[in-house]
Structures are given as structure tokens and as C-alpha cells.
Amino acid sequence: MEPISSELLLTKLQQWIGKNIYIHIEINPGGYFRNGKALLDRVHIKGHGSFRVFLELDQHQSIIHVDDLTHMSIADELVIVTGYDTYDRLARTLEISSRPFPI
């Protein structure tokens, strides 16, 4: 994982606009969503140091917003964006893929 570069992250995610993506979100403690499939319409990344990622989905019928993100990993078919709490524990994860995640 490396610190988020909003330009690199935005460029990668924009490659999937108009295509179906699969989404995994995990918020610790207490939230988990895996293999949501949606058509990606728009991507917004806001912030400096700590970022907010907005995904507009399914012809602007749905929005996913995850905040306090600090680190990223980008591969051909997978983007992972994470955020850590004040104790350096993983607090939130947003994963976006062009393929379904294993269950």
C-alpha cells in the first residue's frame, strides 16, 4: 500500500466508467458489503492527506461514499483504498474490481 495519489486513483477508476464493476466495502467495526455489482457512471475524489471517494452508479441511481481514506493499491483489475484509525488499525476498506470477488 502506498499513500493515495488522487490523480493516479482517479485515472485508474475512470477507465471503468461505463462498465460493470464489483464493490467490496468494509468499515471496522461493524460494516461489510461484498460483490455488489453496478455500472460505474462517475468518480469523484476529494481531499488532501485524507480522502473521500464517491462512486456514482447505475445511471446516477446510487452513490457510494467512503471517507477518511489514506492508502491505495492499484492493479490491472483491482483497486484497494484503505484508511486507518488513530491507532494505525485498519478502519475502512473500499475495493473496486472488474471481476467478482471470491466469497
KETILUM-634927 format. One record per atom (N, C-alpha, C): residue number from 1; chain; residue in three letters; x, y, z; atom name. Coordinates in steps of 0.2 Angstrom, whole numbers, plus 5000, padded with zeros to 4 digits. Atoms other than C-alpha are relative to their C-alpha. Example, Ala and Ser with C-alpha at 12.3 -4.5 7.8 and 13.67 -1.06 7.14 Angstrom:
# KETILUM-634927
> 1:A:ALA:5004:4994:5000:N
> 1:A:ALA:5062:4978:5039:CA
> 1:A:ALA:5004:5006:5000:C
> 2:A:SER:4996:4994:4999:N
> 2:A:SER:5068:4995:5036:CA
> 2:A:SER:4996:5005:5003:C
//
This chain:
# KETILUM-634927
> 1:A:MET:5004:4994:5000:N
> 1:A:MET:5000:5000:5000:CA
> 1:A:MET:5004:5006:5000:C
> 2:A:GLU:4996:4994:5001:N
> 2:A:GLU:5006:5017:4996:CA
> 2:A:GLU:4995:5006:5002:C
> 3:A:PRO:5004:4994:4999:N
> 3:A:PRO:4999:5035:5001:CA
> 3:A:PRO:4996:5001:4993:C
> 4:A:ILE:5005:4998:5005:N
> 4:A:ILE:4984:5040:4990:CA
> 4:A:ILE:5003:5005:4995:C
> 5:A:SER:4998:4995:5005:N
> 5:A:SER:4989:5049:4974:CA
> 5:A:SER:4993:5001:4996:C
> 6:A:SER:5006:4999:5003:N
> 6:A:SER:4972:5057:4969:CA
> 6:A:SER:5000:4999:4992:C
> 7:A:GLU:5000:5000:5007:N
> 7:A:GLU:4977:5059:4951:CA
> 7:A:GLU:5001:4992:4997:C
> 8:A:LEU:4999:5007:5002:N
> 8:A:LEU:4983:5040:4949:CA
> 8:A:LEU:4993:4996:5001:C
> 9:A:LEU:5007:5003:4998:N
> 9:A:LEU:4967:5034:4958:CA
> 9:A:LEU:4995:5002:4995:C
> 10:A:LEU:5005:4997:5004:N
> 10:A:LEU:4956:5045:4948:CA
> 10:A:LEU:5001:4997:4993:C
> 11:A:THR:4999:5002:5007:N
> 11:A:THR:4964:5040:4931:CA
> 11:A:THR:4998:4992:5000:C
> 12:A:LYS:5001:5007:5001:N
> 12:A:LYS:4963:5021:4935:CA
> 12:A:LYS:4992:4999:5001:C
> 13:A:LEU:5008:5001:4999:N
> 13:A:LEU:4944:5022:4941:CA
> 13:A:LEU:4997:5002:4994:C
> 14:A:GLN:5004:4998:5006:N
> 14:A:GLN:4939:5032:4926:CA
> 14:A:GLN:5001:4996:4994:C
> 15:A:GLN:4999:5005:5005:N
> 15:A:GLN:4945:5018:4915:CA
> 15:A:GLN:4994:4995:5000:C
> 16:A:TRP:5005:5005:5000:N
> 16:A:TRP:4930:5008:4921:CA
> 16:A:TRP:4993:5004:5000:C
> 17:A:ILE:5006:4996:5001:N
> 17:A:ILE:4917:5022:4918:CA
> 17:A:ILE:4996:4997:4994:C
> 18:A:GLY:5004:5003:5005:N
> 18:A:GLY:4903:5014:4908:CA
> 18:A:GLY:5000:4993:5000:C
> 19:A:LYS:5000:5007:5000:N
> 19:A:LYS:4907:4997:4913:CA
> 19:A:LYS:4998:4997:5007:C
> 20:A:ASN:5002:5003:4994:N
> 20:A:ASN:4901:4985:4927:CA
> 20:A:ASN:5006:4999:5004:C
> 21:A:ILE:4994:5002:4996:N
> 21:A:ILE:4912:4984:4942:CA
> 21:A:ILE:4997:4997:5006:C
> 22:A:TYR:5002:5004:4994:N
> 22:A:TYR:4911:4974:4958:CA
> 22:A:TYR:5003:5004:5006:C
> 23:A:ILE:4999:4995:4995:N
> 23:A:ILE:4912:4983:4975:CA
> 23:A:ILE:5001:4996:5007:C
> 24:A:HIS:5000:5003:4994:N
> 24:A:HIS:4918:4977:4992:CA
> 24:A:HIS:5002:5006:5005:C
> 25:A:ILE:4999:4995:4995:N
> 25:A:ILE:4917:4989:5007:CA
> 25:A:ILE:5000:4997:5007:C
> 26:A:GLU:5000:5003:4993:N
> 26:A:GLU:4922:4985:5025:CA
> 26:A:GLU:5002:5006:5004:C
> 27:A:ILE:4999:4994:4995:N
> 27:A:ILE:4920:4998:5039:CA
> 27:A:ILE:5001:4996:5007:C
> 28:A:ASN:4999:5003:4993:N
> 28:A:ASN:4928:4992:5056:CA
> 28:A:ASN:4999:5005:5006:C
> 29:A:PRO:5004:5006:5000:N
> 29:A:PRO:4920:4989:5067:CA
> 29:A:PRO:4993:5001:4997:C
> 30:A:GLY:5007:5000:5002:N
> 30:A:GLY:4903:4985:5060:CA
> 30:A:GLY:4997:5000:4994:C
> 31:A:GLY:5004:4999:5006:N
> 31:A:GLY:4900:4986:5042:CA
> 31:A:GLY:5004:4996:4994:C
> 32:A:TYR:4997:5004:5005:N
> 32:A:TYR:4903:4974:5027:CA
> 32:A:TYR:4996:4999:4995:C
> 33:A:PHE:5004:5001:5006:N
> 33:A:PHE:4897:4973:5009:CA
> 33:A:PHE:5004:4997:4995:C
> 34:A:ARG:4996:5003:5005:N
> 34:A:ARG:4904:4961:4996:CA
> 34:A:ARG:4996:4998:4994:C
> 35:A:ASN:5003:5002:5007:N
> 35:A:ASN:4901:4958:4977:CA
> 35:A:ASN:4994:5004:4998:C
> 36:A:GLY:5005:4996:5003:N
> 36:A:GLY:4890:4972:4974:CA
> 36:A:GLY:5002:5002:4993:C
> 37:A:LYS:4998:4999:5007:N
> 37:A:LYS:4889:4974:4955:CA
> 37:A:LYS:4996:5006:4998:C
> 38:A:ALA:5003:4994:5002:N
> 38:A:ALA:4885:4991:4947:CA
> 38:A:ALA:5004:5002:4994:C
> 39:A:LEU:4997:4996:5005:N
> 39:A:LEU:4888:5001:4932:CA
> 39:A:LEU:5003:5007:5002:C
> 40:A:LEU:4996:4994:4997:N
> 40:A:LEU:4901:5015:4936:CA
> 40:A:LEU:4998:5006:4995:C
> 41:A:ASP:5001:4994:5004:N
> 41:A:ASP:4895:5032:4930:CA
> 41:A:ASP:5005:5006:5001:C
> 42:A:ARG:4996:4995:4999:N
> 42:A:ARG:4906:5044:4938:CA
> 42:A:ARG:5004:4999:5006:C
> 43:A:VAL:4995:5001:4994:N
> 43:A:VAL:4921:5045:4951:CA
> 43:A:VAL:5002:5007:5002:C
> 44:A:HIS:4997:4994:4997:N
> 44:A:HIS:4925:5059:4962:CA
> 44:A:HIS:5005:4999:5006:C
> 45:A:ILE:4995:5001:4994:N
> 45:A:ILE:4940:5060:4974:CA
> 45:A:ILE:5001:5007:5003:C
> 46:A:LYS:4999:4993:4997:N
> 46:A:LYS:4941:5075:4986:CA
> 46:A:LYS:5004:4999:5006:C
> 47:A:GLY:4996:5000:4994:N
> 47:A:GLY:4953:5079:5000:CA
> 47:A:GLY:5008:5001:4999:C
> 48:A:HIS:4992:4999:5000:N
> 48:A:HIS:4972:5081:5004:CA
> 48:A:HIS:5002:4996:5006:C
> 49:A:GLY:4998:5004:4994:N
> 49:A:GLY:4980:5068:5015:CA
> 49:A:GLY:4995:4994:5002:C
> 50:A:SER:5005:5005:4999:N
> 50:A:SER:4964:5060:5020:CA
> 50:A:SER:4995:5002:4995:C
> 51:A:PHE:5004:4999:5006:N
> 51:A:PHE:4952:5057:5005:CA
> 51:A:PHE:4993:4998:5001:C
> 52:A:ARG:5007:5002:5001:N
> 52:A:ARG:4934:5055:5001:CA
> 52:A:ARG:4999:4997:4993:C
> 53:A:VAL:5002:5003:5007:N
> 53:A:VAL:4929:5043:4986:CA
> 53:A:VAL:4993:5000:5000:C
> 54:A:PHE:5007:5000:5002:N
> 54:A:PHE:4912:5045:4978:CA
> 54:A:PHE:5000:4996:4994:C
> 55:A:LEU:5002:5004:5006:N
> 55:A:LEU:4906:5032:4966:CA
> 55:A:LEU:4993:5001:4998:C
> 56:A:GLU:5007:4999:5002:N
> 56:A:GLU:4890:5037:4956:CA
> 56:A:GLU:4999:4994:4995:C
> 57:A:LEU:5002:5006:5003:N
> 57:A:LEU:4882:5021:4950:CA
> 57:A:LEU:4993:4999:4996:C
> 58:A:ASP:5007:5001:5003:N
> 58:A:ASP:4868:5014:4939:CA
> 58:A:ASP:4996:5005:4997:C
> 59:A:GLN:5003:4994:5003:N
> 59:A:GLN:4864:5029:4929:CA
> 59:A:GLN:4998:5005:5005:C
> 60:A:HIS:5001:4995:4995:N
> 60:A:HIS:4865:5040:4944:CA
> 60:A:HIS:4995:4998:5005:C
> 61:A:GLN:5005:5002:4995:N
> 61:A:GLN:4853:5030:4954:CA
> 61:A:GLN:5003:4998:5007:C
> 62:A:SER:4997:5002:4993:N
> 62:A:SER:4865:5025:4968:CA
> 62:A:SER:5007:5004:5001:C
> 63:A:ILE:4994:4997:4999:N
> 63:A:ILE:4880:5033:4976:CA
> 63:A:ILE:5004:4997:5006:C
> 64:A:ILE:4996:5002:4994:N
> 64:A:ILE:4894:5026:4987:CA
> 64:A:ILE:5005:5005:5002:C
> 65:A:HIS:4995:4995:4997:N
> 65:A:HIS:4904:5037:4998:CA
> 65:A:HIS:5004:4997:5006:C
> 66:A:VAL:4995:5002:4994:N
> 66:A:VAL:4919:5032:5009:CA
> 66:A:VAL:5005:5005:5001:C
> 67:A:ASP:4995:4994:4999:N
> 67:A:ASP:4929:5045:5018:CA
> 67:A:ASP:5006:4997:5005:C
> 68:A:ASP:4994:5002:4995:N
> 68:A:ASP:4945:5045:5029:CA
> 68:A:ASP:5004:4995:4997:C
> 69:A:LEU:4995:5005:5003:N
> 69:A:LEU:4955:5035:5016:CA
> 69:A:LEU:5007:5003:4999:C
> 70:A:THR:4993:4997:5000:N
> 70:A:THR:4974:5037:5016:CA
> 70:A:THR:5004:4996:4995:C
> 71:A:HIS:4995:5005:5004:N
> 71:A:HIS:4982:5022:5006:CA
> 71:A:HIS:4996:4997:4994:C
> 72:A:MET:5003:5003:5006:N
> 72:A:MET:4979:5014:4989:CA
> 72:A:MET:5005:4994:4998:C
> 73:A:SER:4996:5005:5004:N
> 73:A:SER:4985:4999:4979:CA
> 73:A:SER:4996:4999:4994:C
> 74:A:ILE:5003:5001:5007:N
> 74:A:ILE:4982:4998:4960:CA
> 74:A:ILE:5003:4995:4996:C
> 75:A:ALA:4998:5005:5005:N
> 75:A:ALA:4982:4983:4949:CA
> 75:A:ALA:4996:5000:4994:C
> 76:A:ASP:5003:5000:5006:N
> 76:A:ASP:4976:4979:4932:CA
> 76:A:ASP:4992:5000:5001:C
> 77:A:GLU:5007:5001:4999:N
> 77:A:GLU:4959:4973:4938:CA
> 77:A:GLU:4997:5001:5007:C
> 78:A:LEU:5002:4999:4993:N
> 78:A:LEU:4958:4978:4956:CA
> 78:A:LEU:5003:5007:5003:C
> 79:A:VAL:4998:4994:4996:N
> 79:A:VAL:4959:4995:4966:CA
> 79:A:VAL:4998:4999:5007:C
> 80:A:ILE:5002:5001:4993:N
> 80:A:ILE:4960:4994:4985:CA
> 80:A:ILE:5002:5007:5003:C
> 81:A:VAL:4999:4994:4997:N
> 81:A:VAL:4959:5010:4995:CA
> 81:A:VAL:4998:4999:5007:C
> 82:A:THR:5001:5001:4993:N
> 82:A:THR:4960:5010:5014:CA
> 82:A:THR:5001:5006:5004:C
> 83:A:GLY:4999:4995:4995:N
> 83:A:GLY:4960:5021:5029:CA
> 83:A:GLY:5001:4997:5007:C
> 84:A:TYR:4998:5002:4994:N
> 84:A:TYR:4967:5019:5046:CA
> 84:A:TYR:4998:5005:5006:C
> 85:A:ASP:5002:4996:4995:N
> 85:A:ASP:4962:5025:5063:CA
> 85:A:ASP:5006:5003:5004:C
> 86:A:THR:4994:4996:4996:N
> 86:A:THR:4972:5035:5076:CA
> 86:A:THR:5005:4995:5003:C
> 87:A:TYR:4995:5005:4998:N
> 87:A:TYR:4980:5019:5082:CA
> 87:A:TYR:5003:4996:4995:C
> 88:A:ASP:4998:5003:5006:N
> 88:A:ASP:4985:5014:5065:CA
> 88:A:ASP:4997:4993:4998:C
> 89:A:ARG:5004:5006:5001:N
> 89:A:ARG:4972:5000:5064:CA
> 89:A:ARG:4996:5001:4994:C
> 90:A:LEU:5004:4999:5006:N
> 90:A:LEU:4963:4997:5048:CA
> 90:A:LEU:4993:5001:5002:C
> 91:A:ALA:5006:4998:4998:N
> 91:A:ALA:4947:5006:5049:CA
> 91:A:ALA:4995:5000:4995:C
> 92:A:ARG:5005:5000:5005:N
> 92:A:ARG:4939:5006:5032:CA
> 92:A:ARG:5004:4997:4993:C
> 93:A:THR:4998:5003:5006:N
> 93:A:THR:4942:4997:5015:CA
> 93:A:THR:4995:5001:4995:C
> 94:A:LEU:5004:5000:5006:N
> 94:A:LEU:4935:5001:4998:CA
> 94:A:LEU:5004:4996:4994:C
> 95:A:GLU:4997:5004:5005:N
> 95:A:GLU:4939:4988:4985:CA
> 95:A:GLU:4996:5000:4993:C
> 96:A:ILE:5003:5000:5007:N
> 96:A:ILE:4934:4990:4966:CA
> 96:A:ILE:5003:4996:4995:C
> 97:A:SER:4997:5005:5004:N
> 97:A:SER:4936:4976:4954:CA
> 97:A:SER:4996:5000:4993:C
> 98:A:SER:5004:5002:5006:N
> 98:A:SER:4932:4972:4936:CA
> 98:A:SER:4997:4993:5000:C
> 99:A:ARG:5002:5007:4999:N
> 99:A:ARG:4929:4954:4942:CA
> 99:A:ARG:4997:4999:5007:C
> 100:A:PRO:5003:5001:4993:N
> 100:A:PRO:4918:4947:4956:CA
> 100:A:PRO:5006:4998:5005:C
> 101:A:PHE:4996:5002:4995:N
> 101:A:PHE:4927:4944:4972:CA
> 101:A:PHE:4999:4993:5003:C
> 102:A:PRO:5002:5006:4997:N
> 102:A:PRO:4929:4927:4980:CA
> 102:A:PRO:4996:5000:5006:C
> 103:A:ILE:5004:5000:4993:N
> 103:A:ILE:4917:4923:4994:CA
> 103:A:ILE:5003:4996:5005:C
//
